[in-house]
Amino acid sequence: MTELPAGLPISAVPALAVVLNPRAGGGLALRAWPRLEAELVRRGWSFQVIREDSGAAALARVQALPSGMAVVAVGGDGTVGALLPALLSRPDTPGRPLAIVPLGTGNDFAGMLRLRPGDFRGALDRLSYQPREVDALKVTVLEGEGQGRTTVLLNGLGLGFDAAVTANMTRAPARVQGFARYAWAAVATIRELKVSGVQITLDGQEFYRGPSPIVAVMNGTRYGGGFRISPQSDPRDGRLNVVAGGPMTRLHLMELMLRVLCGAHLGRPQVHHAQGQEVTLRWDRPTPLHLDGDLHGQVSALRVHVLPGAILLLNA
């Protein structure tokens, strides 16, 4: 995988494909587009716009772009995730460079990079930085809904509590957005908590077996608009991070979530954390799953492995 030279001027990239998710952030991306477009024009950059409601449709259009054309994803983690299959570097095929302009609901991977929603100049200025190769995660569902399905993620996934929180976010008042929306849903989910048993195998060795309300597998450090579930993650180290809670009561879980806000939970006795390259999760019963914040039904087992340096990020 080849990195672009340090300090590469954006003019050296043939053109930009700006992928706009009009539904990202409750329509925020669409409303903010005129300001972003004006900033691109002001810089004199050549670009084309791909505007699609469907992630699958956006992916198909990106896959049809000329080889090497850089992609600017305008939206949240879900917008970026939908495009990853067209961006991956492979042994026989170079990937497409990616830049992120965060305008989604959570913006967690971008938030880890200190990219701020609405700061278009800051995000675009970074395109003159040294591009960086970052890891991705490949997820394979082994049992349950979508068995055999594979998905590529940039940030991470959660099973159990945090996936239920994602589902409950649809119940939150429309005026509540971002981190506050996740917090609202978290409180509602704790009241309805159901705990299942899980077996976690990391790099061929059993890591944890027992009851657990929540398991996260992360490449990034945070989810839910700011919860620092995996503060030790480094998306350039070639490893994934597993965080599992259990056994614990509702009170323990509530305390845990408060600690997760500042990333101070890893030393707690109810929290199990480790790093590796491949993890397999097997649950006693079907458990809700989210991938980069998007719900993907219920699963009984899945495998995740890291793809080292698979994405070339222009504004890391």
Protein Blocks (a to p, Z undefined) as FASTA:
>chain_A
ZZddehiafklpmbacddddfkgghhmmmmmmmmmmmmmmmnopacdddddfblklmmmm
mmmpcehiacddeddfklmmmmmmmmpccfklccdddddddfbfnommmmmnopaehilm
lmmmmmmmccddddddddddfbdehihiacddfkbccehjlmmmmmmmmmpcfklgcjll
mmmmmmmmmmmgccddddddeehiafbgcddfbdcddfblbeehiaafblmbcfknopac
dddeddddfklmmmmmmmmmnopammpmkbccdddfbdcdddfbdcdddeehiaehjafb
dcddddehkbccfkZZ
